[in-house]
Every structure is written in structure tokens, then in C-alpha cells.
Amino acid sequence: MSSATSGVDFVVVGGGLAGLVSANRAAEAGLSVTLLEAGSETRYAANSRYAGGVLHLAFLDVSAGTEALRRAIVDASAGLRDEALADALAVDGPRVVEWLGLHGAEFGKGGKYPFMAHMLKPFSLRETGFQNHWRGKGGDLLLDRLEASLLAAGGRLLRGARADALEMIDGRCEGVWVQVAGEARRLISARAVLLADGGFSGNPDMVRQYISRRPEQLCKRGAGTGMGDGIRMAQAAGALLTGMDRFYGHVQHAQAVEDESLWPYPVLDIVASSGIVVDGAGRRFADEGLGGVAVANAIAGLDEPLSSFVIVDETIWENAGRAFLLPPNPALERLGATIHRAPDLHGLAASIGMDPSVLAATARDYNAALADGRLGALSPPRTVKPAMLATGAAPLTGPGFLAIPLCAGITYTMGGIAIDAQGAALDTDGRPMAGLYAAGASTGGIEGGANSGYVGGLMKAAVFGLRSAEAVIQNRLTQA
């Protein structure tokens, strides 16, 4: 049985950072707001709850200045659909950090890198493994405080509430159909709806369709709760989807697929960017110089993602392997992860069931190109200028070589609903859809592209969550 409920000004689908920011902003402006969260637990799973908590834009501190931020965003995201989105992030990034601070966020400098100047406290990224990573840390604490702020402002939060269809009347979104556990499916009518339910990383069918033939061989290093409901609802209503083939994630040890002590950290991004990443035949297939996000996407695109390895020597392992926070050396072996070692490449190849002549030829070609300054001539080419959280290419000379089995760790999907700079969903002709907005990992066209460019998931969520609410507020005032 289905039924309808009385209307509200604003319905928000998804209780992560984007949804809570937007719901709070609207409620504080006097709008009646209902937030729908599919999770039923008090500490429901959400990517922003589990996030490292670094608020940056394209690996720049948000105080770097509007033009510097804008250039970095455009450079990072070859898939940027509309440069007005970069302008929105660059202009409102600092404002969002200030707004979050007024709503319970505590910030500190979480590391030596400039982009870590605004990291949520208490700091995460201090212990390996999932269970030790997030409880009581910055993202978890911030969501709790934003929920309390929403309720104090008169907003309503429904847990265990899964939206499944939009109510579209004459091309305008006028509500959402929702199933609350133990109740009849019902319509919540609204003047506007925001879709912010976290993309589709938790939906294996959609992951298989857009990202990887073998979703079961990927490590779900985020909440895994994004089922693609918002994207599918919007598409059914006529919205444009964009950039669906890319995700944000990291290079993980292959055993992380089954062992949560090995994710979200340590990661192998810096190690992968220093050595060579090869498939099961011993051939390179990725541009390691683009950094871990791009390499993770390349691994996911293999017919057998768990067939890949990073090949390094002991010198790289002792240097790049100990770089950044929670480095893989020595954490991986301490945690029981397999690392193959041999005194030479032929012995290493034999130990992992690889043709020694193929791996030796791959390493020889790579070393020669590195020595001659022609890494761009390799196939695939190797970017010379390293991405953030990457190091320069290092020669594979020994003594001693390592092969570390890899998997792609997927945190959130980068593609989704195309939006304008105010967060309005766009239809297939590129026009704003009345009453329908989207933010966070449910959106596309901001990150991704050929290089899997990463802008910053928390900032993307918060900026467009705030902007969409302010657009709804303005429209409400205009209609009053």
C-alpha cells in the first residue's frame, strides 16, 4: 500500500556530509526540512564518517587563494564538465570550512603537507585497519554534531528510510517516494529535493556496468552504502549522467579484498608511483606517474584486477615504502600481508608464476627510458611530473626485488548526476531541472576524466550541499 504525507519545503536524501550540510543550512533559514537516511543505526555507515577528514581542493590548502584553487581544480580534472563548478569550489571552499567550524567541526594541521592544514579533529589516519580508523574521530564526530544541529534547528531526520522514486509533475520535482522500515511506502511531497546518497560504489551491478567487470575483486574501502538510488531516480526523471567510469580510491594490497585490517590504510600509492605496475603477464598497463587514484582505476579496468603487482627493489621499498602517513613498510608484513622477494627479477617472476623473460624485458625497457629521459615514449607512457602523493620514477636496479600483489580500493564513485554551479540537476539538454538538486558522490562532471583527476570529496560534498540549500532558500523567498 502507498500513501502520501503532508508536504515540506525541502527533502534531502542521504545523511552524509553533503546532505547534513544542506539540511542544516535550509533549516536554519526557516525552511521545513526532512532528511532521509537509509541506514538505521545511530552511527549509520557513511563515507564522510569514515573519511580521513582532510578538507582540501586538488591537494591545495583552501586558503591558497581563489585563482590558485581554480587553476588546480581545472588542472586536476580533465573531465571537468563546466568550469563554473571549479569557480564554485574555489570561491566557496574557504567559506565552507568557516561554516563547518561554526557547526562543530574542529580543525588542525594533520601532517607536514600543506594540503593537510585543515584536517578534522580528533585526527584519523593514525592507525591501520578499518575498525581503528574512524570511531570518535573527526568525520564521525562532525556528522554527530551536524545531526544535533539539524534537530535543534527544527529539521527532521528519518533513519531506515530508503527513497526509490521522484515525484515529477510537469517536469518539476515535487517530492520523493520513500520506504521506511515497517511502514507503507509513501510520498513525501516537497518544493525541492536534494539527492546526496553517496554514488554507487556499493552496487555491484552498477560497478560492473560502468567501472569493472569484476566488482568482487575490488576492495570496498569506503562505507559501501552508495547503492546508486539517487542516480537511477534522477536518470528516470530525465537527468543527465556524466563521468560514470571513474572512482576515487587507492592502490591496496590484494588481501585487502578480504581482510579489513589492510584498509583503508596502509595504501601502496607512493610505492606504485616509484616502481612499475604490471599485469599477470608482467607487462605495464598504467601510467604510474599519475598517482594512486589513476593507477587504482587502471587496476579495476583489468579483466582480472587481482592479477596485478607492483615491482620495486629494496631501495624503493626502504624509501617510498616508508613515505606518508601509515606507510606500507613495515605495516603490511606486520599485518600478515604477502610480499614476494627474490635476489633478481628472474627469480621474482618465477615465484609469482610470471614469465621471467617478459618481466625482465619490461623492467629493462623502463630503466632505459628513465635513464634516457624518454618515459613518455613508453607504452603506456609514464607521466614525468608526479601527482600529489606520488614520487618520481626510480630505477629498478636491486640488489633485491619485491613483488606486491595489488587490488583497487574504491572509496566513492566520481560520476553521476550533472549539476550546475548551484547544485541543480541538469536534464539531458543541459537545462536545470526545477526542484531537483544533487551533491556529493551522487554527482559527476567535477572529478574524473582520462587521468581520474581528484578534487576532494569532502569539499565537493560540503560546497554543493551548501550551495544547493541556498538556491532552495532563494527560490522559496522568491515564491513567498
C-alpha positions as CSV (number, residue, x, y, z in Angstrom):
1,M,0.0,0.0,0.0
2,S,1.2,3.5,-0.8
3,S,0.2,6.8,0.8
4,A,1.1,10.5,0.8
5,T,2.2,12.7,3.6
6,S,1.9,16.5,4.1
7,G,4.5,18.5,2.3
8,V,7.7,20.2,3.4
9,D,9.9,22.8,1.8
10,F,12.9,20.5,1.3
11,V,13.6,16.8,1.3
12,V,17.3,15.7,1.5
13,V,18.1,12.1,0.5
14,G,21.3,10.9,2.3
15,G,22.8,11.7,5.7
16,G,26.4,12.1,4.8
17,L,28.3,15.4,4.8
18,A,26.5,16.8,1.7
19,G,23.1,16.0,3.0
20,L,23.7,17.2,6.5
21,V,25.2,20.5,5.4
22,S,22.4,21.2,3.1
23,A,19.7,20.2,5.5
24,N,21.2,22.4,8.3
25,R,21.5,25.4,6.1
26,A,17.9,25.2,4.9
27,A,16.5,24.5,8.4
28,E,18.4,27.4,9.9
29,A,16.9,29.7,7.3
30,G,13.4,28.6,8.5
31,L,12.5,26.0,5.8
32,S,10.8,22.8,6.9
33,V,13.3,20.1,6.2
34,T,13.2,16.3,6.2
35,L,16.4,14.3,5.8
36,L,16.1,10.6,4.7
37,E,18.9,8.2,5.7
38,A,18.8,4.6,4.6
39,G,20.9,3.4,7.5
40,S,19.0,2.6,10.6
41,E,21.9,2.6,13.1
42,T,22.7,5.7,15.3
43,R,26.1,5.7,13.7
44,Y,25.0,4.7,10.2
45,A,27.7,4.0,7.7
46,A,28.7,6.9,5.5
47,N,31.9,7.7,3.5
48,S,32.2,11.0,5.3
49,R,32.0,9.3,8.7
50,Y,34.9,7.0,7.7
51,A,36.9,9.7,5.8
52,G,40.4,10.8,6.7
53,G,38.9,14.3,7.3
54,V,41.3,16.4,5.2
55,L,39.4,19.4,3.7
56,H,41.5,20.4,0.6
57,L,40.9,21.3,-3.0
58,A,43.0,19.4,-5.6
59,F,45.7,19.0,-2.8
60,L,45.9,22.7,-2.1
61,D,45.1,24.3,1.3
62,V,41.7,26.1,0.9
63,S,43.4,29.3,2.0
64,A,45.7,29.2,-1.1
65,G,43.6,31.9,-2.9
66,T,40.7,31.7,-5.4
67,E,42.7,31.8,-8.6
68,A,45.3,29.2,-7.4
69,L,42.5,26.9,-6.3
70,R,40.6,27.3,-9.5
71,R,43.7,26.5,-11.6
72,A,44.5,23.5,-9.5
73,I,40.9,22.2,-9.8
74,V,40.8,22.6,-13.6
75,D,44.3,21.0,-14.0
76,A,43.3,18.1,-11.8
77,S,40.1,17.2,-13.5
78,A,40.4,16.7,-17.2
79,G,36.8,15.5,-17.0
80,L,35.5,18.9,-15.7
81,R,32.2,19.4,-17.4
82,D,31.7,23.1,-16.6
83,E,34.4,25.4,-15.3
84,A,31.7,27.2,-13.3
85,L,31.9,24.2,-11.0
86,A,35.6,24.9,-10.4
87,D,34.8,28.6,-9.7
88,A,32.1,27.5,-7.2
89,L,34.6,25.3,-5.3
90,A,37.4,27.8,-5.4
91,V,35.2,30.7,-4.1
92,D,33.2,28.8,-1.5
93,G,35.9,26.4,-0.2
94,P,37.1,28.8,2.5
95,R,33.5,29.8,3.3
96,V,32.5,26.1,3.8
97,V,35.4,25.5,6.2
98,E,34.4,28.5,8.2
99,W,30.7,27.4,8.2
100,L,31.7,23.9,9.4
101,G,33.7,25.4,12.2
102,L,30.6,27.2,13.4
103,H,28.7,23.9,13.3
104,G,31.1,21.8,15.5
105,A,34.0,21.0,13.2
106,E,37.4,21.2,14.9
107,F,40.4,21.6,12.6
108,G,44.1,21.1,13.0
109,K,47.2,20.6,10.8
110,G,47.2,16.8,10.4
111,G,50.6,16.4,8.8
112,K,53.6,18.0,7.2
113,Y,51.9,18.5,3.8
114,P,50.4,22.0,3.2
115,F,47.1,20.5,1.9
116,M,46.6,18.9,5.4
117,A,46.2,22.3,7.1
118,H,42.5,21.8,7.7
119,M,42.1,18.2,9.0
120,L,39.1,17.3,11.2
121,K,40.0,16.6,14.8
122,P,40.4,14.2,16.5
123,F,42.7,13.1,13.7
124,S,42.2,9.8,12.0
125,L,44.9,8.2,9.8
126,R,46.8,7.3,12.9
127,E,46.1,3.6,13.0
128,T,45.9,1.0,10.3
129,G,42.8,-1.0,9.6
130,F,39.1,-0.1,9.4
131,Q,38.0,-0.7,13.0
132,N,40.7,1.6,14.5
133,H,40.3,4.2,11.8
134,W,37.1,6.2,12.4
135,R,35.3,5.8,15.7
136,G,35.2,9.0,17.6
137,K,37.5,10.7,15.0
138,G,36.9,13.8,13.0
139,G,34.4,12.7,10.4
140,D,32.4,10.6,12.9
141,L,32.2,13.4,15.4
142,L,31.3,16.0,12.8
143,L,28.3,14.0,11.5
144,D,27.0,13.6,15.0
145,R,27.3,17.3,15.6
146,L,25.6,18.2,12.3
147,E,22.7,15.9,13.2
148,A,22.3,17.6,16.5
149,S,22.4,21.0,14.9
150,L,19.7,19.9,12.4
151,L,17.4,18.7,15.1
152,A,17.9,21.8,17.1
153,A,17.0,24.0,14.1
154,G,13.7,22.1,13.7
155,G,14.7,19.7,11.0
156,R,13.6,16.1,10.9
157,L,15.8,13.0,10.3
158,L,14.3,9.7,9.4
159,R,16.6,6.6,9.7
160,G,15.9,3.4,7.8
161,A,14.3,5.5,5.1
162,R,15.2,4.5,1.5
163,A,14.0,6.7,-1.3
164,D,13.1,4.9,-4.5
165,A,11.4,7.3,-6.9
166,L,10.9,11.0,-7.5
167,E,7.5,12.6,-7.9
168,M,7.7,14.5,-11.2
169,I,4.8,16.8,-12.2
170,D,5.0,18.7,-15.5
171,G,8.8,18.5,-15.5
172,R,9.1,19.6,-11.9
173,C,10.3,17.6,-8.9
174,E,7.6,17.8,-6.2
175,G,8.7,15.1,-3.8
176,V,10.1,11.7,-3.3
177,W,8.7,8.2,-2.6
178,V,10.2,6.5,0.4
179,Q,10.1,3.2,2.1
180,V,10.6,3.4,5.9
181,A,11.2,0.1,7.6
182,G,8.0,-1.4,8.9
183,E,5.8,1.2,7.2
184,A,3.9,1.5,4.0
185,R,5.7,3.1,1.1
186,R,4.7,6.8,1.0
187,L,5.2,10.0,-0.8
188,I,6.8,13.0,0.9
189,S,5.8,16.0,-1.1
190,A,8.3,18.9,-1.2
191,R,9.1,22.1,-3.0
192,A,12.6,20.8,-3.7
193,V,14.6,17.5,-3.3
194,L,18.4,17.1,-2.9
195,L,19.9,13.8,-3.9
196,A,23.0,13.2,-1.8
197,D,23.1,9.4,-1.2
198,G,26.7,8.6,-2.0
199,G,27.0,7.4,-5.5
200,F,27.0,3.7,-6.5
201,S,30.2,2.1,-5.1
202,G,28.1,-0.4,-3.1
203,N,26.0,-1.6,-6.0
204,P,28.0,-4.4,-7.8
205,D,25.7,-4.3,-10.8
206,M,26.3,-0.7,-11.5
207,V,30.1,-1.0,-10.7
208,R,30.2,-3.9,-13.2
209,Q,28.3,-1.8,-15.8
210,Y,30.5,1.3,-15.5
211,I,33.8,0.6,-13.8
212,S,35.0,-3.0,-13.6
213,R,34.0,-6.4,-15.0
214,R,34.9,-7.9,-11.6
215,P,33.5,-5.8,-8.8
216,E,34.1,-8.7,-6.4
217,Q,37.8,-8.3,-6.9
218,L,37.8,-4.7,-5.7
219,C,38.3,-3.6,-2.1
220,K,35.3,-1.5,-0.8
221,R,37.5,0.9,1.2
222,G,34.6,3.3,2.0
223,A,31.2,2.7,3.6
224,G,29.9,0.8,0.5
225,T,26.4,2.1,1.2
226,G,26.0,4.1,-2.0
227,M,23.6,1.9,-4.0
228,G,23.0,4.4,-6.9
229,D,19.4,5.1,-5.9
230,G,19.7,8.8,-6.4
231,I,21.4,8.4,-9.7
232,R,18.9,6.0,-11.0
233,M,15.9,8.1,-9.7
234,A,17.3,11.2,-11.4
235,Q,18.0,9.4,-14.7
236,A,14.5,8.0,-14.7
237,A,13.2,11.6,-14.3
238,G,15.3,12.8,-17.3
239,A,18.5,13.9,-15.7
240,L,21.9,13.8,-17.5
241,L,24.5,11.5,-16.2
242,T,28.2,12.1,-16.7
243,G,31.7,10.7,-15.9
244,M,30.3,7.3,-14.7
245,D,33.5,5.4,-15.4
246,R,35.8,6.7,-12.7
247,F,36.1,6.4,-9.0
248,Y,38.2,7.8,-6.1
249,G,40.3,5.2,-4.3
250,H,43.7,4.0,-3.7
251,V,46.1,1.1,-4.5
252,Q,45.7,-1.5,-1.8
253,H,47.3,-4.9,-1.1
254,A,45.3,-7.7,-2.8
255,Q,44.4,-9.2,0.5
256,A,42.5,-6.1,1.5
257,V,39.6,-7.5,-0.5
258,E,39.0,-10.0,2.3
259,D,40.9,-8.5,5.3
260,E,39.7,-5.2,6.7
261,S,42.8,-4.8,8.8
262,L,44.5,-3.9,5.5
263,W,42.2,-1.0,4.5
264,P,41.7,2.0,4.3
265,Y,45.4,2.2,5.2
266,P,48.1,1.3,4.5
267,V,48.0,2.1,0.8
268,L,50.6,1.5,-1.9
269,D,50.1,4.7,-4.0
270,I,53.6,6.1,-3.4
271,V,55.2,2.7,-3.9
272,A,53.3,2.2,-7.2
273,S,54.4,5.6,-8.4
274,S,58.0,4.8,-7.8
275,G,58.3,1.4,-9.4
276,I,56.3,-0.3,-12.1
277,V,52.8,-1.8,-12.0
278,V,52.4,-4.9,-14.2
279,D,49.6,-7.3,-15.1
280,G,49.8,-11.1,-14.6
281,A,51.8,-11.4,-17.8
282,G,54.5,-9.0,-16.5
283,R,53.6,-6.0,-18.7
284,R,52.9,-2.4,-17.6
285,F,49.3,-1.3,-18.2
286,A,49.1,2.0,-16.3
287,D,50.7,5.4,-16.1
288,E,52.2,5.2,-12.6
289,G,53.3,8.8,-12.6
290,L,49.6,9.9,-12.4
291,G,49.4,8.7,-8.9
292,G,47.4,6.2,-6.9
293,V,43.9,7.2,-8.0
294,A,44.7,6.8,-11.6
295,V,46.5,3.5,-11.0
296,A,43.6,2.1,-8.9
297,N,41.3,2.9,-11.8
298,A,43.6,1.2,-14.2
299,I,43.7,-1.9,-12.0
300,A,39.9,-2.0,-11.7
301,G,39.7,-2.0,-15.5
302,L,41.7,-5.2,-16.0
303,D,39.9,-8.4,-16.9
304,E,41.3,-9.8,-13.7
305,P,42.1,-6.9,-11.3
306,L,43.7,-9.3,-8.7
307,S,46.3,-10.3,-11.3
308,S,48.4,-7.1,-10.9
309,F,51.6,-6.5,-9.0
310,V,53.9,-3.6,-8.2
311,I,57.5,-4.4,-8.8
312,V,60.2,-2.5,-6.8
313,D,63.6,-3.1,-5.4
314,E,64.7,-2.9,-1.8
315,T,65.9,0.7,-2.2
316,I,62.5,1.8,-3.3
317,W,60.8,-0.2,-0.6
318,E,63.0,1.4,2.1
319,N,62.3,4.9,0.8
320,A,58.9,5.3,-1.0
321,G,57.7,2.4,1.2
322,R,58.1,4.4,4.3
323,A,56.7,7.7,3.0
324,F,53.5,9.4,4.0
325,L,51.1,8.5,6.9
326,L,50.8,4.9,7.9
327,P,53.3,3.7,5.3
328,P,53.1,0.1,4.0
329,N,56.7,-0.6,5.1
330,P,56.7,-2.3,7.6
331,A,52.9,-2.3,8.3
332,L,51.9,-4.8,5.5
333,E,54.2,-7.6,6.7
334,R,53.4,-6.9,10.3
335,L,49.7,-7.3,9.4
336,G,50.4,-10.6,7.6
337,A,50.2,-9.5,4.0
338,T,52.2,-11.5,1.4
339,I,55.2,-9.8,-0.2
340,H,57.3,-11.8,-2.6
341,R,61.1,-11.3,-2.6
342,A,63.9,-12.6,-4.7
343,P,67.5,-11.5,-5.4
344,D,66.9,-11.0,-9.1
345,L,63.9,-10.4,-11.4
346,H,64.0,-13.8,-13.0
347,G,63.7,-15.5,-9.6
348,L,61.0,-13.0,-8.6
349,A,59.0,-13.7,-11.8
350,A,59.2,-17.4,-11.2
351,S,58.0,-17.1,-7.6
352,I,54.7,-15.4,-8.8
353,G,54.1,-17.6,-11.8
354,M,55.2,-15.0,-14.4
355,D,57.3,-15.4,-17.5
356,P,60.8,-14.2,-16.4
357,S,61.7,-13.0,-19.8
358,V,58.6,-10.8,-20.1
359,L,59.1,-9.2,-16.7
360,A,62.8,-8.7,-17.3
361,A,62.1,-7.0,-20.7
362,T,59.5,-4.7,-19.1
363,A,62.0,-3.6,-16.4
364,R,64.8,-3.3,-18.9
365,D,62.7,-1.0,-21.2
366,Y,61.6,1.1,-18.2
367,N,65.1,1.5,-16.9
368,A,66.4,2.5,-20.3
369,A,63.6,5.1,-20.8
370,L,64.2,6.5,-17.4
371,A,67.9,6.8,-18.0
372,D,67.4,8.5,-21.4
373,G,64.6,10.8,-20.3
374,R,62.0,9.4,-22.6
375,L,59.4,7.9,-20.2
376,G,56.7,9.5,-22.3
377,A,57.7,7.1,-25.2
378,L,56.9,4.0,-23.2
379,S,53.6,2.2,-23.8
380,P,51.7,3.2,-21.9
381,P,53.6,6.5,-21.4
382,R,54.7,7.4,-17.9
383,T,54.0,10.9,-16.7
384,V,57.2,12.6,-15.7
385,K,55.8,15.2,-13.3
386,P,54.4,13.1,-10.4
387,A,51.0,13.7,-9.0
388,M,50.5,14.6,-5.3
389,L,51.2,11.6,-3.0
390,A,53.5,10.2,-5.7
391,T,57.2,10.3,-6.1
392,G,59.4,10.4,-9.1
393,A,60.2,7.2,-11.0
394,A,63.1,5.3,-9.6
395,P,65.3,2.8,-11.4
396,L,64.9,-0.9,-10.7
397,T,68.5,-1.9,-10.1
398,G,68.5,-4.0,-7.0
399,P,70.0,-5.6,-5.1
400,G,66.9,-7.5,-4.1
401,F,63.5,-7.2,-5.7
402,L,59.9,-7.3,-4.4
403,A,56.5,-8.1,-6.0
404,I,53.5,-7.0,-4.0
405,P,50.0,-8.2,-5.2
406,L,47.6,-5.4,-5.7
407,C,43.9,-4.6,-5.8
408,A,41.9,-1.4,-6.5
409,G,40.4,0.1,-3.4
410,I,37.2,2.0,-4.2
411,T,36.1,4.7,-1.8
412,Y,33.4,6.6,-3.8
413,T,32.4,6.9,-7.4
414,M,33.2,10.1,-9.2
415,G,30.4,10.0,-11.8
416,G,26.7,10.7,-11.5
417,I,24.2,13.5,-12.0
418,A,25.3,16.5,-14.0
419,I,24.8,19.7,-12.0
420,D,25.2,23.4,-12.4
421,A,27.1,25.7,-10.1
422,Q,24.1,26.0,-7.7
423,G,23.8,22.2,-7.5
424,A,20.7,22.0,-9.7
425,A,20.4,18.7,-11.6
426,L,20.6,19.1,-15.4
427,D,18.4,17.4,-17.9
428,T,19.7,15.7,-21.0
429,D,19.6,19.0,-22.8
430,G,21.8,20.6,-20.1
431,R,18.9,22.6,-18.6
432,P,18.3,22.9,-14.8
433,M,15.5,20.7,-13.6
434,A,13.0,22.5,-11.5
435,G,13.0,21.4,-7.8
436,L,15.8,18.8,-8.2
437,Y,19.3,19.2,-6.8
438,A,22.3,16.9,-6.2
439,A,25.5,17.0,-4.3
440,G,28.5,14.8,-3.2
441,A,29.3,11.4,-4.8
442,S,25.9,11.3,-6.5
443,T,27.1,14.0,-8.9
444,G,29.5,13.8,-11.9
445,G,31.5,16.2,-14.1
446,I,33.7,17.6,-11.3
447,E,36.2,14.9,-10.9
448,G,37.4,12.1,-13.1
449,G,38.3,12.3,-16.8
450,A,41.1,10.5,-18.6
451,N,43.5,10.9,-15.7
452,S,41.0,10.1,-12.9
453,G,41.6,13.6,-11.6
454,Y,40.8,14.1,-7.9
455,V,39.5,17.3,-6.5
456,G,38.4,16.4,-2.9
457,G,35.3,14.5,-1.9
458,L,34.6,16.2,1.4
459,M,34.9,19.7,-0.1
460,K,32.8,18.8,-3.2
461,A,30.1,17.4,-0.9
462,A,30.1,20.4,1.5
463,V,30.3,23.1,-1.1
464,F,27.5,21.9,-3.3
465,G,25.4,20.8,-0.3
466,L,25.6,24.4,0.9
467,R,25.0,25.9,-2.5
468,S,22.0,23.7,-3.2
469,A,20.4,24.7,0.1
470,E,21.0,28.4,-0.6
471,A,19.4,28.0,-4.1
472,V,16.4,26.4,-2.5
473,I,16.2,29.1,0.1
474,Q,16.4,31.8,-2.5
475,N,13.6,30.2,-4.6
476,R,11.4,29.9,-1.5
477,L,11.8,33.6,-0.8
478,T,11.1,34.4,-4.4
479,Q,7.9,32.3,-4.3
480,A,6.7,33.7,-0.9
